[in-house]
Amino acid sequence: MKVTIYCMNKGTASQYFALKDAEENQPLPFTPTWKTERGARNWAIKQGLELV
């Protein structure tokens, strides 16, 4: 599955990163949220997801 990383509440203290389906542009409900983009990227790679 191809996914992209997006940011929620960008620029605030409660900024989080999550994953979206690249084709449908919908957030993935089964994924956690991360404080860093790197954390989201590493989790996606470990799960076998393809980053776009």
ModelCIF file with pLDDT and N, C-alpha, C, O atoms, coordinates in Angstrom:
data_MODEL
#
_entry.id   MODEL 
#
_entity.id                         1 
_entity.type                       polymer 
_entity.pdbx_number_of_molecules   1 
#
_entity_poly.entity_id                      1 
_entity_poly.type                           'polypeptide(L)' 
_entity_poly.nstd_linkage                   no 
_entity_poly.nstd_monomer                   no 
_entity_poly.pdbx_seq_one_letter_code       MKVTIYCMNKGTASQYFALKDAEENQPLPFTPTWKTERGARNWAIKQGLELV 
_entity_poly.pdbx_seq_one_letter_code_can   MKVTIYCMNKGTASQYFALKDAEENQPLPFTPTWKTERGARNWAIKQGLELV 
_entity_poly.pdbx_strand_id                 A 
#
loop_
_entity_poly_seq.entity_id 
_entity_poly_seq.num 
_entity_poly_seq.mon_id 
_entity_poly_seq.hetero 
1 1  MET n 
1 2  LYS n 
1 3  VAL n 
1 4  THR n 
1 5  ILE n 
1 6  TYR n 
1 7  CYS n 
1 8  MET n 
1 9  ASN n 
1 10 LYS n 
1 11 GLY n 
1 12 THR n 
1 13 ALA n 
1 14 SER n 
1 15 GLN n 
1 16 TYR n 
1 17 PHE n 
1 18 ALA n 
1 19 LEU n 
1 20 LYS n 
1 21 ASP n 
1 22 ALA n 
1 23 GLU n 
1 24 GLU n 
1 25 ASN n 
1 26 GLN n 
1 27 PRO n 
1 28 LEU n 
1 29 PRO n 
1 30 PHE n 
1 31 THR n 
1 32 PRO n 
1 33 THR n 
1 34 TRP n 
1 35 LYS n 
1 36 THR n 
1 37 GLU n 
1 38 ARG n 
1 39 GLY n 
1 40 ALA n 
1 41 ARG n 
1 42 ASN n 
1 43 TRP n 
1 44 ALA n 
1 45 ILE n 
1 46 LYS n 
1 47 GLN n 
1 48 GLY n 
1 49 LEU n 
1 50 GLU n 
1 51 LEU n 
1 52 VAL n 
#
_struct_asym.id          A 
_struct_asym.entity_id   1 
#
loop_
_ma_qa_metric.id 
_ma_qa_metric.mode 
_ma_qa_metric.name 
_ma_qa_metric.software_group_id 
_ma_qa_metric.type 
1 global pLDDT . pLDDT 
2 local  pLDDT . pLDDT 
#
_ma_qa_metric_global.metric_id      1 
_ma_qa_metric_global.metric_value   95.42 
_ma_qa_metric_global.model_id       1 
_ma_qa_metric_global.ordinal_id     1 
#
loop_
_ma_qa_metric_local.label_asym_id 
_ma_qa_metric_local.label_comp_id 
_ma_qa_metric_local.label_seq_id 
_ma_qa_metric_local.metric_id 
_ma_qa_metric_local.metric_value 
_ma_qa_metric_local.model_id 
_ma_qa_metric_local.ordinal_id 
A MET 1  2 92.00 1 1  
A LYS 2  2 96.00 1 2  
A VAL 3  2 97.00 1 3  
A THR 4  2 97.00 1 4  
A ILE 5  2 97.00 1 5  
A TYR 6  2 96.00 1 6  
A CYS 7  2 96.00 1 7  
A MET 8  2 94.00 1 8  
A ASN 9  2 94.00 1 9  
A LYS 10 2 94.00 1 10 
A GLY 11 2 93.00 1 11 
A THR 12 2 94.00 1 12 
A ALA 13 2 92.00 1 13 
A SER 14 2 94.00 1 14 
A GLN 15 2 96.00 1 15 
A TYR 16 2 96.00 1 16 
A PHE 17 2 97.00 1 17 
A ALA 18 2 97.00 1 18 
A LEU 19 2 97.00 1 19 
A LYS 20 2 97.00 1 20 
A ASP 21 2 96.00 1 21 
A ALA 22 2 96.00 1 22 
A GLU 23 2 95.00 1 23 
A GLU 24 2 95.00 1 24 
A ASN 25 2 95.00 1 25 
A GLN 26 2 96.00 1 26 
A PRO 27 2 95.00 1 27 
A LEU 28 2 94.00 1 28 
A PRO 29 2 92.00 1 29 
A PHE 30 2 91.00 1 30 
A THR 31 2 92.00 1 31 
A PRO 32 2 95.00 1 32 
A THR 33 2 95.00 1 33 
A TRP 34 2 97.00 1 34 
A LYS 35 2 96.00 1 35 
A THR 36 2 96.00 1 36 
A GLU 37 2 96.00 1 37 
A ARG 38 2 97.00 1 38 
A GLY 39 2 97.00 1 39 
A ALA 40 2 97.00 1 40 
A ARG 41 2 97.00 1 41 
A ASN 42 2 97.00 1 42 
A TRP 43 2 97.00 1 43 
A ALA 44 2 96.00 1 44 
A ILE 45 2 96.00 1 45 
A LYS 46 2 97.00 1 46 
A GLN 47 2 96.00 1 47 
A GLY 48 2 96.00 1 48 
A LEU 49 2 96.00 1 49 
A GLU 50 2 96.00 1 50 
A LEU 51 2 96.00 1 51 
A VAL 52 2 93.00 1 52 
#
loop_
_atom_site.group_PDB 
_atom_site.id 
_atom_site.type_symbol 
_atom_site.label_atom_id 
_atom_site.label_alt_id 
_atom_site.label_comp_id 
_atom_site.label_asym_id 
_atom_site.label_entity_id 
_atom_site.label_seq_id 
_atom_site.pdbx_PDB_ins_code 
_atom_site.Cartn_x 
_atom_site.Cartn_y 
_atom_site.Cartn_z 
_atom_site.occupancy 
_atom_site.B_iso_or_equiv 
_atom_site.pdbx_formal_charge 
_atom_site.auth_seq_id 
_atom_site.auth_comp_id 
_atom_site.auth_asym_id 
_atom_site.auth_atom_id 
_atom_site.pdbx_PDB_model_num 
ATOM 1   N N  . MET A 1 1  ? 0.845  -1.162 0.000  1.00 92.00 ? 1  MET A N  1 
ATOM 2   C CA . MET A 1 1  ? 0.000  0.000  0.000  1.00 92.00 ? 1  MET A CA 1 
ATOM 3   C C  . MET A 1 1  ? 0.900  1.238  0.000  1.00 92.00 ? 1  MET A C  1 
ATOM 4   O O  . MET A 1 1  ? 1.887  1.289  0.734  1.00 92.00 ? 1  MET A O  1 
ATOM 5   N N  . LYS A 1 2  ? 0.565  2.219  -0.811 1.00 96.00 ? 2  LYS A N  1 
ATOM 6   C CA . LYS A 1 2  ? 1.318  3.467  -0.873 1.00 96.00 ? 2  LYS A CA 1 
ATOM 7   C C  . LYS A 1 2  ? 0.700  4.465  0.102  1.00 96.00 ? 2  LYS A C  1 
ATOM 8   O O  . LYS A 1 2  ? -0.511 4.683  0.103  1.00 96.00 ? 2  LYS A O  1 
ATOM 9   N N  . VAL A 1 3  ? 1.551  5.064  0.926  1.00 97.00 ? 3  VAL A N  1 
ATOM 10  C CA . VAL A 1 3  ? 1.091  6.022  1.931  1.00 97.00 ? 3  VAL A CA 1 
ATOM 11  C C  . VAL A 1 3  ? 1.922  7.298  1.878  1.00 97.00 ? 3  VAL A C  1 
ATOM 12  O O  . VAL A 1 3  ? 3.038  7.310  1.357  1.00 97.00 ? 3  VAL A O  1 
ATOM 13  N N  . THR A 1 4  ? 1.357  8.372  2.427  1.00 97.00 ? 4  THR A N  1 
ATOM 14  C CA . THR A 1 4  ? 2.071  9.631  2.597  1.00 97.00 ? 4  THR A CA 1 
ATOM 15  C C  . THR A 1 4  ? 1.977  10.044 4.053  1.00 97.00 ? 4  THR A C  1 
ATOM 16  O O  . THR A 1 4  ? 1.065  9.628  4.767  1.00 97.00 ? 4  THR A O  1 
ATOM 17  N N  . ILE A 1 5  ? 2.915  10.856 4.487  1.00 97.00 ? 5  ILE A N  1 
ATOM 18  C CA . ILE A 1 5  ? 2.922  11.373 5.852  1.00 97.00 ? 5  ILE A CA 1 
ATOM 19  C C  . ILE A 1 5  ? 2.317  12.766 5.828  1.00 97.00 ? 5  ILE A C  1 
ATOM 20  O O  . ILE A 1 5  ? 2.667  13.580 4.974  1.00 97.00 ? 5  ILE A O  1 
ATOM 21  N N  . TYR A 1 6  ? 1.416  13.047 6.755  1.00 96.00 ? 6  TYR A N  1 
ATOM 22  C CA . TYR A 1 6  ? 0.856  14.389 6.853  1.00 96.00 ? 6  TYR A CA 1 
ATOM 23  C C  . TYR A 1 6  ? 0.920  14.862 8.291  1.00 96.00 ? 6  TYR A C  1 
ATOM 24  O O  . TYR A 1 6  ? 1.059  14.066 9.220  1.00 96.00 ? 6  TYR A O  1 
ATOM 25  N N  . CYS A 1 7  ? 0.817  16.180 8.462  1.00 96.00 ? 7  CYS A N  1 
ATOM 26  C CA . CYS A 1 7  ? 0.961  16.801 9.770  1.00 96.00 ? 7  CYS A CA 1 
ATOM 27  C C  . CYS A 1 7  ? -0.381 17.361 10.238 1.00 96.00 ? 7  CYS A C  1 
ATOM 28  O O  . CYS A 1 7  ? -1.086 18.023 9.477  1.00 96.00 ? 7  CYS A O  1 
ATOM 29  N N  . MET A 1 8  ? -0.726 17.090 11.498 1.00 94.00 ? 8  MET A N  1 
ATOM 30  C CA . MET A 1 8  ? -1.927 17.651 12.116 1.00 94.00 ? 8  MET A CA 1 
ATOM 31  C C  . MET A 1 8  ? -1.484 18.753 13.070 1.00 94.00 ? 8  MET A C  1 
ATOM 32  O O  . MET A 1 8  ? -0.484 18.591 13.769 1.00 94.00 ? 8  MET A O  1 
ATOM 33  N N  . ASN A 1 9  ? -2.200 19.861 13.114 1.00 94.00 ? 9  ASN A N  1 
ATOM 34  C CA . ASN A 1 9  ? -1.905 20.993 14.000 1.00 94.00 ? 9  ASN A CA 1 
ATOM 35  C C  . ASN A 1 9  ? -0.498 21.535 13.773 1.00 94.00 ? 9  ASN A C  1 
ATOM 36  O O  . ASN A 1 9  ? 0.243  21.774 14.726 1.00 94.00 ? 9  ASN A O  1 
ATOM 37  N N  . LYS A 1 10 ? -0.134 21.726 12.513 1.00 94.00 ? 10 LYS A N  1 
ATOM 38  C CA . LYS A 1 10 ? 1.221  22.158 12.171 1.00 94.00 ? 10 LYS A CA 1 
ATOM 39  C C  . LYS A 1 10 ? 1.570  23.491 12.842 1.00 94.00 ? 10 LYS A C  1 
ATOM 40  O O  . LYS A 1 10 ? 0.785  24.439 12.823 1.00 94.00 ? 10 LYS A O  1 
ATOM 41  N N  . GLY A 1 11 ? 2.754  23.539 13.429 1.00 93.00 ? 11 GLY A N  1 
ATOM 42  C CA . GLY A 1 11 ? 3.258  24.753 14.036 1.00 93.00 ? 11 GLY A CA 1 
ATOM 43  C C  . GLY A 1 11 ? 2.821  24.988 15.471 1.00 93.00 ? 11 GLY A C  1 
ATOM 44  O O  . GLY A 1 11 ? 3.162  26.020 16.049 1.00 93.00 ? 11 GLY A O  1 
ATOM 45  N N  . THR A 1 12 ? 2.083  24.072 16.059 1.00 94.00 ? 12 THR A N  1 
ATOM 46  C CA . THR A 1 12 ? 1.642  24.228 17.439 1.00 94.00 ? 12 THR A CA 1 
ATOM 47  C C  . THR A 1 12 ? 2.367  23.217 18.329 1.00 94.00 ? 12 THR A C  1 
ATOM 48  O O  . THR A 1 12 ? 3.078  22.339 17.840 1.00 94.00 ? 12 THR A O  1 
ATOM 49  N N  . ALA A 1 13 ? 2.177  23.353 19.630 1.00 92.00 ? 13 ALA A N  1 
ATOM 50  C CA . ALA A 1 13 ? 2.802  22.420 20.568 1.00 92.00 ? 13 ALA A CA 1 
ATOM 51  C C  . ALA A 1 13 ? 2.203  21.024 20.455 1.00 92.00 ? 13 ALA A C  1 
ATOM 52  O O  . ALA A 1 13 ? 2.845  20.043 20.830 1.00 92.00 ? 13 ALA A O  1 
ATOM 53  N N  . SER A 1 14 ? 0.982  20.926 19.943 1.00 94.00 ? 14 SER A N  1 
ATOM 54  C CA . SER A 1 14 ? 0.320  19.625 19.814 1.00 94.00 ? 14 SER A CA 1 
ATOM 55  C C  . SER A 1 14 ? 0.420  19.090 18.386 1.00 94.00 ? 14 SER A C  1 
ATOM 56  O O  . SER A 1 14 ? -0.508 18.439 17.905 1.00 94.00 ? 14 SER A O  1 
ATOM 57  N N  . GLN A 1 15 ? 1.525  19.356 17.710 1.00 96.00 ? 15 GLN A N  1 
ATOM 58  C CA . GLN A 1 15 ? 1.746  18.893 16.338 1.00 96.00 ? 15 GLN A CA 1 
ATOM 59  C C  . GLN A 1 15 ? 1.999  17.392 16.317 1.00 96.00 ? 15 GLN A C  1 
ATOM 60  O O  . GLN A 1 15 ? 2.827  16.893 17.080 1.00 96.00 ? 15 GLN A O  1 
ATOM 61  N N  . TYR A 1 16 ? 1.291  16.667 15.447 1.00 96.00 ? 16 TYR A N  1 
ATOM 62  C CA . TYR A 1 16 ? 1.459  15.220 15.296 1.00 96.00 ? 16 TYR A CA 1 
ATOM 63  C C  . TYR A 1 16 ? 1.525  14.859 13.829 1.00 96.00 ? 16 TYR A C  1 
ATOM 64  O O  . TYR A 1 16 ? 1.019  15.585 12.973 1.00 96.00 ? 16 TYR A O  1 
ATOM 65  N N  . PHE A 1 17 ? 2.153  13.730 13.548 1.00 97.00 ? 17 PHE A N  1 
ATOM 66  C CA . PHE A 1 17 ? 2.243  13.205 12.189 1.00 97.00 ? 17 PHE A CA 1 
ATOM 67  C C  . PHE A 1 17 ? 1.470  11.899 12.112 1.00 97.00 ? 17 PHE A C  1 
ATOM 68  O O  . PHE A 1 17 ? 1.450  11.123 13.068 1.00 97.00 ? 17 PHE A O  1 
ATOM 69  N N  . ALA A 1 18 ? 0.835  11.659 10.970 1.00 97.00 ? 18 ALA A N  1 
ATOM 70  C CA . ALA A 1 18 ? 0.063  10.442 10.746 1.00 97.00 ? 18 ALA A CA 1 
ATOM 71  C C  . ALA A 1 18 ? 0.222  10.037 9.279  1.00 97.00 ? 18 ALA A C  1 
ATOM 72  O O  . ALA A 1 18 ? 0.891  10.721 8.504  1.00 97.00 ? 18 ALA A O  1 
ATOM 73  N N  . LEU A 1 19 ? -0.397 8.924  8.913  1.00 97.00 ? 19 LEU A N  1 
ATOM 74  C CA . LEU A 1 19 ? -0.287 8.402  7.546  1.00 97.00 ? 19 LEU A CA 1 
ATOM 75  C C  . LEU A 1 19 ? -1.623 8.477  6.822  1.00 97.00 ? 19 LEU A C  1 
ATOM 76  O O  . LEU A 1 19 ? -2.685 8.297  7.417  1.00 97.00 ? 19 LEU A O  1 
ATOM 77  N N  . LYS A 1 20 ? -1.542 8.752  5.508  1.00 97.00 ? 20 LYS A N  1 
ATOM 78  C CA . LYS A 1 20 ? -2.714 8.764  4.633  1.00 97.00 ? 20 LYS A CA 1 
ATOM 79  C C  . LYS A 1 20 ? -2.492 7.775  3.492  1.00 97.00 ? 20 LYS A C  1 
ATOM 80  O O  . LYS A 1 20 ? -1.357 7.516  3.092  1.00 97.00 ? 20 LYS A O  1 
ATOM 81  N N  . ASP A 1 21 ? -3.581 7.232  2.979  1.00 96.00 ? 21 ASP A N  1 
ATOM 82  C CA . ASP A 1 21 ? -3.536 6.419  1.774  1.00 96.00 ? 21 ASP A CA 1 
ATOM 83  C C  . ASP A 1 21 ? -3.210 7.367  0.616  1.00 96.00 ? 21 ASP A C  1 
ATOM 84  O O  . ASP A 1 21 ? -3.907 8.363  0.426  1.00 96.00 ? 21 ASP A O  1 
ATOM 85  N N  . ALA A 1 22 ? -2.181 7.078  -0.146 1.00 96.00 ? 22 ALA A N  1 
ATOM 86  C CA . ALA A 1 22 ? -1.735 7.973  -1.213 1.00 96.00 ? 22 ALA A CA 1 
ATOM 87  C C  . ALA A 1 22 ? -2.746 8.068  -2.349 1.00 96.00 ? 22 ALA A C  1 
ATOM 88  O O  . ALA A 1 22 ? -2.860 9.120  -2.979 1.00 96.00 ? 22 ALA A O  1 
ATOM 89  N N  . GLU A 1 23 ? -3.478 7.000  -2.624 1.00 95.00 ? 23 GLU A N  1 
ATOM 90  C CA . GLU A 1 23 ? -4.409 7.003  -3.751 1.00 95.00 ? 23 GLU A CA 1 
ATOM 91  C C  . GLU A 1 23 ? -5.749 7.646  -3.394 1.00 95.00 ? 23 GLU A C  1 
ATOM 92  O O  . GLU A 1 23 ? -6.301 8.404  -4.192 1.00 95.00 ? 23 GLU A O  1 
ATOM 93  N N  . GLU A 1 24 ? -6.272 7.354  -2.208 1.00 95.00 ? 24 GLU A N  1 
ATOM 94  C CA . GLU A 1 24 ? -7.582 7.867  -1.810 1.00 95.00 ? 24 GLU A CA 1 
ATOM 95  C C  . GLU A 1 24 ? -7.492 9.147  -0.980 1.00 95.00 ? 24 GLU A C  1 
ATOM 96  O O  . GLU A 1 24 ? -8.507 9.805  -0.750 1.00 95.00 ? 24 GLU A O  1 
ATOM 97  N N  . ASN A 1 25 ? -6.289 9.506  -0.528 1.00 95.00 ? 25 ASN A N  1 
ATOM 98  C CA . ASN A 1 25 ? -6.053 10.694 0.296  1.00 95.00 ? 25 ASN A CA 1 
ATOM 99  C C  . ASN A 1 25 ? -6.885 10.682 1.577  1.00 95.00 ? 25 ASN A C  1 
ATOM 100 O O  . ASN A 1 25 ? -7.358 11.730 2.018  1.00 95.00 ? 25 ASN A O  1 
ATOM 101 N N  . GLN A 1 26 ? -7.066 9.512  2.170  1.00 96.00 ? 26 GLN A N  1 
ATOM 102 C CA . GLN A 1 26 ? -7.817 9.355  3.409  1.00 96.00 ? 26 GLN A CA 1 
ATOM 103 C C  . GLN A 1 26 ? -6.884 8.873  4.515  1.00 96.00 ? 26 GLN A C  1 
ATOM 104 O O  . GLN A 1 26 ? -6.026 8.027  4.263  1.00 96.00 ? 26 GLN A O  1 
ATOM 105 N N  . PRO A 1 27 ? -7.033 9.393  5.742  1.00 95.00 ? 27 PRO A N  1 
ATOM 106 C CA . PRO A 1 27 ? -6.201 8.918  6.857  1.00 95.00 ? 27 PRO A CA 1 
ATOM 107 C C  . PRO A 1 27 ? -6.428 7.431  7.109  1.00 95.00 ? 27 PRO A C  1 
ATOM 108 O O  . PRO A 1 27 ? -7.533 6.921  6.925  1.00 95.00 ? 27 PRO A O  1 
ATOM 109 N N  . LEU A 1 28 ? -5.385 6.750  7.526  1.00 94.00 ? 28 LEU A N  1 
ATOM 110 C CA . LEU A 1 28 ? -5.485 5.328  7.833  1.00 94.00 ? 28 LEU A CA 1 
ATOM 111 C C  . LEU A 1 28 ? -5.874 5.165  9.300  1.00 94.00 ? 28 LEU A C  1 
ATOM 112 O O  . LEU A 1 28 ? -5.148 5.626  10.180 1.00 94.00 ? 28 LEU A O  1 
ATOM 113 N N  . PRO A 1 29 ? -7.003 4.520  9.579  1.00 92.00 ? 29 PRO A N  1 
ATOM 114 C CA . PRO A 1 29 ? -7.494 4.427  10.958 1.00 92.00 ? 29 PRO A CA 1 
ATOM 115 C C  . PRO A 1 29 ? -6.691 3.478  11.843 1.00 92.00 ? 29 PRO A C  1 
ATOM 116 O O  . PRO A 1 29 ? -6.761 3.581  13.068 1.00 92.00 ? 29 PRO A O  1 
ATOM 117 N N  . PHE A 1 30 ? -5.941 2.568  11.261 1.00 91.00 ? 30 PHE A N  1 
ATOM 118 C CA . PHE A 1 30 ? -5.231 1.557  12.046 1.00 91.00 ? 30 PHE A CA 1 
ATOM 119 C C  . PHE A 1 30 ? -3.833 1.988  12.456 1.00 91.00 ? 30 PHE A C  1 
ATOM 120 O O  . PHE A 1 30 ? -3.110 1.201  13.067 1.00 91.00 ? 30 PHE A O  1 
ATOM 121 N N  . THR A 1 31 ? -3.430 3.212  12.138 1.00 92.00 ? 31 THR A N  1 
ATOM 122 C CA . THR A 1 31 ? -2.079 3.660  12.464 1.00 92.00 ? 31 THR A CA 1 
ATOM 123 C C  . THR A 1 31 ? -2.088 4.599  13.669 1.00 92.00 ? 31 THR A C  1 
ATOM 124 O O  . THR A 1 31 ? -3.055 5.331  13.882 1.00 92.00 ? 31 THR A O  1 
ATOM 125 N N  . PRO A 1 32 ? -1.022 4.578  14.449 1.00 95.00 ? 32 PRO A N  1 
ATOM 126 C CA . PRO A 1 32 ? -0.904 5.531  15.558 1.00 95.00 ? 32 PRO A CA 1 
ATOM 127 C C  . PRO A 1 32 ? -0.477 6.907  15.043 1.00 95.00 ? 32 PRO A C  1 
ATOM 128 O O  . PRO A 1 32 ? -0.322 7.093  13.836 1.00 95.00 ? 32 PRO A O  1 
ATOM 129 N N  . THR A 1 33 ? -0.287 7.859  15.936 1.00 95.00 ? 33 THR A N  1 
ATOM 130 C CA . THR A 1 33 ? 0.262  9.160  15.571 1.00 95.00 ? 33 THR A CA 1 
ATOM 131 C C  . THR A 1 33 ? 1.629  9.301  16.233 1.00 95.00 ? 33 THR A C  1 
ATOM 132 O O  . THR A 1 33 ? 1.914  8.655  17.241 1.00 95.00 ? 33 THR A O  1 
ATOM 133 N N  . TRP A 1 34 ? 2.470  10.157 15.648 1.00 97.00 ? 34 TRP A N  1 
ATOM 134 C CA . TRP A 1 34 ? 3.830  10.332 16.132 1.00 97.00 ? 34 TRP A CA 1 
ATOM 135 C C  . TRP A 1 34 ? 4.136  11.806 16.313 1.00 97.00 ? 34 TRP A C  1 
ATOM 136 O O  . TRP A 1 34 ? 3.550  12.656 15.643 1.00 97.00 ? 34 TRP A O  1 
ATOM 137 N N  . LYS A 1 35 ? 5.064  12.111 17.229 1.00 96.00 ? 35 LYS A N  1 
ATOM 138 C CA . LYS A 1 35 ? 5.506  13.482 17.447 1.00 96.00 ? 35 LYS A CA 1 
ATOM 139 C C  . LYS A 1 35 ? 6.508  13.922 16.380 1.00 96.00 ? 35 LYS A C  1 
ATOM 140 O O  . LYS A 1 35 ? 6.696  15.122 16.179 1.00 96.00 ? 35 LYS A O  1 
ATOM 141 N N  . THR A 1 36 ? 7.154  12.977 15.692 1.00 96.00 ? 36 THR A N  1 
ATOM 142 C CA . THR A 1 36 ? 8.140  13.331 14.672 1.00 96.00 ? 36 THR A CA 1 
ATOM 143 C C  . THR A 1 36 ? 7.797  12.651 13.346 1.00 96.00 ? 36 THR A C  1 
ATOM 144 O O  . THR A 1 36 ? 7.184  11.585 13.314 1.00 96.00 ? 36 THR A O  1 
ATOM 145 N N  . GLU A 1 37 ? 8.207  13.292 12.265 1.00 96.00 ? 37 GLU A N  1 
ATOM 146 C CA . GLU A 1 37 ? 8.009  12.710 10.944 1.00 96.00 ? 37 GLU A CA 1 
ATOM 147 C C  . GLU A 1 37 ? 8.858  11.453 10.790 1.00 96.00 ? 37 GLU A C  1 
ATOM 148 O O  . GLU A 1 37 ? 8.464  10.503 10.113 1.00 96.00 ? 37 GLU A O  1 
ATOM 149 N N  . ARG A 1 38 ? 10.005 11.460 11.413 1.00 97.00 ? 38 ARG A N  1 
ATOM 150 C CA . ARG A 1 38 ? 10.898 10.305 11.344 1.00 97.00 ? 38 ARG A CA 1 
ATOM 151 C C  . ARG A 1 38 ? 10.243 9.067  11.971 1.00 97.00 ? 38 ARG A C  1 
ATOM 152 O O  . ARG A 1 38 ? 10.380 7.963  11.445 1.00 97.00 ? 38 ARG A O  1 
ATOM 153 N N  . GLY A 1 39 ? 9.542  9.245  13.075 1.00 97.00 ? 39 GLY A N  1 
ATOM 154 C CA . GLY A 1 39 ? 8.850  8.137  13.719 1.00 97.00 ? 39 GLY A CA 1 
ATOM 155 C C  . GLY A 1 39 ? 7.792  7.533  12.813 1.00 97.00 ? 39 GLY A C  1 
ATOM 156 O O  . GLY A 1 39 ? 7.656  6.312  12.736 1.00 97.00 ? 39 GLY A O  1 
ATOM 157 N N  . ALA A 1 40 ? 7.042  8.386  12.127 1.00 97.00 ? 40 ALA A N  1 
ATOM 158 C CA . ALA A 1 40 ? 6.024  7.909  11.193 1.00 97.00 ? 40 ALA A CA 1 
ATOM 159 C C  . ALA A 1 40 ? 6.666  7.149  10.040 1.00 97.00 ? 40 ALA A C  1 
ATOM 160 O O  . ALA A 1 40 ? 6.177  6.093  9.637  1.00 97.00 ? 40 ALA A O  1 
ATOM 161 N N  . ARG A 1 41 ? 7.765  7.687  9.509  1.00 97.00 ? 41 ARG A N  1 
ATOM 162 C CA . ARG A 1 41 ? 8.465  7.044  8.389  1.00 97.00 ? 41 ARG A CA 1 
ATOM 163 C C  . ARG A 1 41 ? 8.993  5.675  8.802  1.00 97.00 ? 41 ARG A C  1 
ATOM 164 O O  . ARG A 1 41 ? 8.822  4.702  8.067  1.00 97.00 ? 41 ARG A O  1 
ATOM 165 N N  . ASN A 1 42 ? 9.633  5.587  9.967  1.00 97.00 ? 42 ASN A N  1 
ATOM 166 C CA . ASN A 1 42 ? 10.195 4.317  10.421 1.00 97.00 ? 42 ASN A CA 1 
ATOM 167 C C  . ASN A 1 42 ? 9.109  3.270  10.651 1.00 97.00 ? 42 ASN A C  1 
ATOM 168 O O  . ASN A 1 42 ? 9.299  2.105  10.304 1.00 97.00 ? 42 ASN A O  1 
ATOM 169 N N  . TRP A 1 43 ? 7.978  3.662  11.228 1.00 97.00 ? 43 TRP A N  1 
ATOM 170 C CA . TRP A 1 43 ? 6.892  2.727  11.473 1.00 97.00 ? 43 TRP A CA 1 
ATOM 171 C C  . TRP A 1 43 ? 6.337  2.201  10.152 1.00 97.00 ? 43 TRP A C  1 
ATOM 172 O O  . TRP A 1 43 ? 6.082  1.004  10.021 1.00 97.00 ? 43 TRP A O  1 
ATOM 173 N N  . ALA A 1 44 ? 6.148  3.082  9.178  1.00 96.00 ? 44 ALA A N  1 
ATOM 174 C CA . ALA A 1 44 ? 5.621  2.671  7.869  1.00 96.00 ? 44 ALA A CA 1 
ATOM 175 C C  . ALA A 1 44 ? 6.553  1.671  7.195  1.00 96.00 ? 44 ALA A C  1 
ATOM 176 O O  . ALA A 1 44 ? 6.090  0.692  6.609  1.00 96.00 ? 44 ALA A O  1 
ATOM 177 N N  . ILE A 1 45 ? 7.845  1.905  7.272  1.00 96.00 ? 45 ILE A N  1 
ATOM 178 C CA . ILE A 1 45 ? 8.813  1.001  6.658  1.00 96.00 ? 45 ILE A CA 1 
ATOM 179 C C  . ILE A 1 45 ? 8.784  -0.359 7.343  1.00 96.00 ? 45 ILE A C  1 
ATOM 180 O O  . ILE A 1 45 ? 8.833  -1.391 6.673  1.00 96.00 ? 45 ILE A O  1 
ATOM 181 N N  . LYS A 1 46 ? 8.705  -0.369 8.678  1.00 97.00 ? 46 LYS A N  1 
ATOM 182 C CA . LYS A 1 46 ? 8.659  -1.636 9.417  1.00 97.00 ? 46 LYS A CA 1 
ATOM 183 C C  . LYS A 1 46 ? 7.407  -2.436 9.094  1.00 97.00 ? 46 LYS A C  1 
ATOM 184 O O  . LYS A 1 46 ? 7.431  -3.666 9.132  1.00 97.00 ? 46 LYS A O  1 
ATOM 185 N N  . GLN A 1 47 ? 6.307  -1.749 8.775  1.00 96.00 ? 47 GLN A N  1 
ATOM 186 C CA . GLN A 1 47 ? 5.051  -2.418 8.446  1.00 96.00 ? 47 GLN A CA 1 
ATOM 187 C C  . GLN A 1 47 ? 4.974  -2.846 6.988  1.00 96.00 ? 47 GLN A C  1 
ATOM 188 O O  . GLN A 1 47 ? 4.005  -3.487 6.581  1.00 96.00 ? 47 GLN A O  1 
ATOM 189 N N  . GLY A 1 48 ? 5.978  -2.501 6.203  1.00 96.00 ? 48 GLY A N  1 
ATOM 190 C CA . GLY A 1 48 ? 5.996  -2.883 4.795  1.00 96.00 ? 48 GLY A CA 1 
ATOM 191 C C  . GLY A 1 48 ? 5.194  -1.970 3.908  1.00 96.00 ? 48 GLY A C  1 
ATOM 192 O O  . GLY A 1 48 ? 4.821  -2.367 2.804  1.00 96.00 ? 48 GLY A O  1 
ATOM 193 N N  . LEU A 1 49 ? 4.912  -0.752 4.351  1.00 96.00 ? 49 LEU A N  1 
ATOM 194 C CA . LEU A 1 49 ? 4.172  0.211  3.562  1.00 96.00 ? 49 LEU A CA 1 
ATOM 195 C C  . LEU A 1 49 ? 5.146  1.001  2.701  1.00 96.00 ? 49 LEU A C  1 
ATOM 196 O O  . LEU A 1 49 ? 6.289  1.220  3.101  1.00 96.00 ? 49 LEU A O  1 
ATOM 197 N N  . GLU A 1 50 ? 4.704  1.432  1.520  1.00 96.00 ? 50 GLU A N  1 
ATOM 198 C CA . GLU A 1 50 ? 5.554  2.166  0.583  1.00 96.00 ? 50 GLU A CA 1 
ATOM 199 C C  . GLU A 1 50 ? 5.271  3.658  0.716  1.00 96.00 ? 50 GLU A C  1 
ATOM 200 O O  . GLU A 1 50 ? 4.135  4.091  0.523  1.00 96.00 ? 50 GLU A O  1 
ATOM 201 N N  . LEU A 1 51 ? 6.281  4.439  1.042  1.00 96.00 ? 51 LEU A N  1 
ATOM 202 C CA . LEU A 1 51 ? 6.128  5.896  1.149  1.00 96.00 ? 51 LEU A CA 1 
ATOM 203 C C  . LEU A 1 51 ? 6.245  6.540  -0.205 1.00 96.00 ? 51 LEU A C  1 
ATOM 204 O O  . LEU A 1 51 ? 7.112  6.188  -1.004 1.00 96.00 ? 51 LEU A O  1 
ATOM 205 N N  . VAL A 1 52 ? 5.363  7.493  -0.459 1.00 93.00 ? 52 VAL A N  1 
ATOM 206 C CA . VAL A 1 52 ? 5.391  8.219  -1.737 1.00 93.00 ? 52 VAL A CA 1 
ATOM 207 C C  . VAL A 1 52 ? 5.946  9.594  -1.499 1.00 93.00 ? 52 VAL A C  1 
ATOM 208 O O  . VAL A 1 52 ? 6.061  10.384 -2.436 1.00 93.00 ? 52 VAL A O  1 
#
